[in-house]
Amino acid sequence: MNLKQVTSVWFSPTGQSRQAVEMIRAEIPGSGAFVDLTDWNVNRPDYGFIENEAVIVGVPVYGGRVPDVAVKRLKKLHGKDTPAVLAVTYGNRDYEDALLELKDILTEQGFRPVAGAAVSVEHNIAHFAEGRPDEKDREKIREFGRKAAEILEKTYSSHEIGELKVKGNHPYRPYGTFSVKLKAGSDCTGCGICVKNCPVQAISRTDPKVTDETCCIGCMRCVSLCPNHSRSMGTLMKLAVRQKLKKVCAERKEPEFFYETGK
Ligand SMILES: Cc1cc2nc3c(=O)[nH]c(=O)nc-3n(C[C@H](O)[C@H](O)[C@H](O)COP(=O)(O)O)c2cc1C
């Protein structure tokens, strides 16, 4: 397939999913563009793609699913049998139904998924699997990108693309009730970086110390960007989360890759 353009798309509050997309993208030839679905943008346009383009789409796993906010924003993408390469990143616990859900959303939106990756990285809340992806993971991700590029190259028309089978179940597991409450400490300088970057506008413009807990998705973006390390979930909550996840995150999970096998 002679690809006119390859567009990288991500919803990635703390940057791991974006990094995975960019690693895969580097192995796929073709001129590039990107769509960042993380930023709050009430006037976000719809994005249309044609057959001889491709998209690489990455999202994090929240509770074994695609985050609700990402689902809504992914529905702004419209393919016309456009090939898609998919990636979910997760914090070394499990990705359960997230890759399947991402595949279903993209298919519904008119794309043809050719390959999917589930990549275990450092957990952005509990910080298990510190330092991942490591070099071994990175090489596997690059190899995945090269294999996806090969499939795209040898496919003459997207109608030749067979079904992509990935891990996961229907019906998807229900969204969990576990929620992280993020707060500013007394040392908050009110610089507004968190306000500007919050994906869901949960932080007050007039007083960045105030977070709307009904709206906050606990994505950790404000914590990762705060120059003063003032934002956090609090020591007790941090300990409770680490305790809860200690067992299930302990064992190293290797990245998993899936490819369509043609018709
Ligand atoms: C609200 C929330 C829920 C999460 N749920 C899971 C999970 O179910 N399984 C898992 O292994 N990691 C989970 N994680 C960790 C993230 O999936 C992981 O850190 C991801 O790479 C973050 O992506 P990003 O850097 O693109 O935002 C969760 C993180 C958050 C903030």
Ligand as a Chemical Component Dictionary entry (heavy atoms), coordinates in Angstrom:
data_LIG
# 
_chem_comp.id                   LIG 
_chem_comp.type                 NON-POLYMER 
_chem_comp.pdbx_formal_charge   0 
_chem_comp.three_letter_code    LIG 
# 
loop_
_chem_comp_atom.comp_id 
_chem_comp_atom.atom_id 
_chem_comp_atom.alt_atom_id 
_chem_comp_atom.type_symbol 
_chem_comp_atom.charge 
_chem_comp_atom.model_Cartn_x 
_chem_comp_atom.model_Cartn_y 
_chem_comp_atom.model_Cartn_z 
_chem_comp_atom.pdbx_ordinal 
LIG C1  C1  C 0 -7.129 5.906  36.748 1  
LIG C2  C2  C 0 -6.077 4.914  36.362 2  
LIG C3  C3  C 0 -6.394 3.567  36.234 3  
LIG C4  C4  C 0 -5.413 2.629  35.864 4  
LIG N1  N1  N 0 -5.760 1.316  35.700 5  
LIG C5  C5  C 0 -4.818 0.406  35.343 6  
LIG C6  C6  C 0 -5.165 -0.969 35.134 7  
LIG O1  O1  O 0 -6.328 -1.364 35.158 8  
LIG N2  N2  N 0 -4.164 -1.852 34.862 9  
LIG C7  C7  C 0 -2.845 -1.470 34.806 10 
LIG O2  O2  O 0 -1.972 -2.321 34.634 11 
LIG N3  N3  N 0 -2.506 -0.139 34.910 12 
LIG C8  C8  C 0 -3.450 0.798  35.168 13 
LIG N4  N4  N 0 -3.100 2.124  35.286 14 
LIG C9  C9  C 0 -1.756 2.567  34.915 15 
LIG C10 C10 C 0 -1.753 3.161  33.509 16 
LIG O3  O3  O 0 -2.477 2.332  32.597 17 
LIG C11 C11 C 0 -0.337 3.347  32.936 18 
LIG O4  O4  O 0 0.478  4.017  33.822 19 
LIG C12 C12 C 0 -0.394 4.053  31.575 20 
LIG O5  O5  O 0 0.786  3.797  30.885 21 
LIG C13 C13 C 0 -0.549 5.555  31.650 22 
LIG O6  O6  O 0 -0.595 6.046  30.323 23 
LIG P1  P1  P 0 -0.228 7.535  29.920 24 
LIG O7  O7  O 0 1.194  7.799  30.421 25 
LIG O8  O8  O 0 -0.316 7.539  28.433 26 
LIG O9  O9  O 0 -1.213 8.439  30.582 27 
LIG C14 C14 C 0 -4.069 3.064  35.637 28 
LIG C15 C15 C 0 -3.762 4.419  35.783 29 
LIG C16 C16 C 0 -4.744 5.335  36.119 30 
LIG C17 C17 C 0 -4.361 6.790  36.224 31 
# 
loop_
_chem_comp_bond.comp_id 
_chem_comp_bond.atom_id_1 
_chem_comp_bond.atom_id_2 
_chem_comp_bond.value_order 
_chem_comp_bond.pdbx_ordinal 
LIG C1  C2  SING 1  
LIG C2  C3  SING 2  
LIG C2  C16 DOUB 3  
LIG C3  C4  DOUB 4  
LIG C4  N1  SING 5  
LIG C4  C14 SING 6  
LIG N1  C5  DOUB 7  
LIG C5  C6  SING 8  
LIG C5  C8  SING 9  
LIG C6  O1  DOUB 10 
LIG C6  N2  SING 11 
LIG N2  C7  SING 12 
LIG C7  O2  DOUB 13 
LIG C7  N3  SING 14 
LIG N3  C8  DOUB 15 
LIG C8  N4  SING 16 
LIG N4  C9  SING 17 
LIG N4  C14 SING 18 
LIG C9  C10 SING 19 
LIG C10 O3  SING 20 
LIG C10 C11 SING 21 
LIG C11 O4  SING 22 
LIG C11 C12 SING 23 
LIG C12 O5  SING 24 
LIG C12 C13 SING 25 
LIG C13 O6  SING 26 
LIG O6  P1  SING 27 
LIG P1  O7  DOUB 28 
LIG P1  O8  SING 29 
LIG P1  O9  SING 30 
LIG C14 C15 DOUB 31 
LIG C15 C16 SING 32 
LIG C16 C17 SING 33 
# 
